[in-house]
Amino acid sequence: MRRPLGVTMVGGLIVSQVLTLFTTPVIYIWFARLAEKLGRRGGEAGHEQA
């Protein structure tokens, strides 16, 4: 009776750890690229006005 519960818990912990290790850097990279694109647009507009 305890074995399926243990397998489920350990499996869930492993899957969540793997997803966290992969998704966190990917999301960070996406936000960095988005900030870079938004920064370029703001910088280019500022140079044209000056």
Beta strands, then each sheet from edge to edge (+ up, - down):
end
